[in-house]
């Protein structure tokens, strides 16, 4: 479950490369693009520019380099040439990259054009909730501390936390132990140790937390049709705290 220093170095490299993918996405004018166009751009950038592998392709039979989850889609949205990003949308791009046999996983919710104040607030609070969870990571803390920090922040602002999906250990495989819930009680669950690597990826809904999966078997949507937002980072437990392996150029550790 824990990673050796040489493994952590390889994962940090994968994380740095994945962060640069989001830097590329930040440059896009998303209005009018299809989610498939974004997928194809990311696929080419990872393969040709970064000499890496888009690790979602082929995982569990999935065919694309990213998930594109727009508006009421909670997660696992499938890119489509028919899905055009419109002024006022929010969309989460979830991407996993493999380099030298090790994986990094991250996602970011983008504001497309002139987004409503309500949607902008949801996205901002979701991002804050991610960092509340990250700030709870340190040796000797417990997984419940992470979930509690996220849940408390979300509920304080009137949002619900999706419980059906969670963060996960990561390394040579996309999904390793442990599961990292985004809700819970402090001082419960697995004790964190130096060298553990896992994702934190809260999904917050405007309305109720209930979700359902559409007929394609992938796309998860809010049951009440209200908006959902998500952010994700891959983190490592260090001797003194936490290292965000997928930290993007526009971010600083809070």
Beta strands, then each sheet from edge to edge (+ up, - down):
strand 1: 53-54
strand 2: 66-70
strand 3: 73-75
strand 4: 90-99
strand 5: 102-111
strand 6: 160-161
strand 7: 167-169
strand 8: 176-180
strand 9: 197-200
strand 10: 203-205
strand 11: 211-213
strand 12: 220-222
strand 13: 228-230
strand 14: 233-237
strand 15: 242-244
sheet 1: 1+ 4- 2+
sheet 2: 1+ 4- 5+
sheet 3: 3+ 12- 11+
sheet 4: 6+ 10- 13+
sheet 5: 7+ 8-
sheet 6: 9+ 14- 15+
end
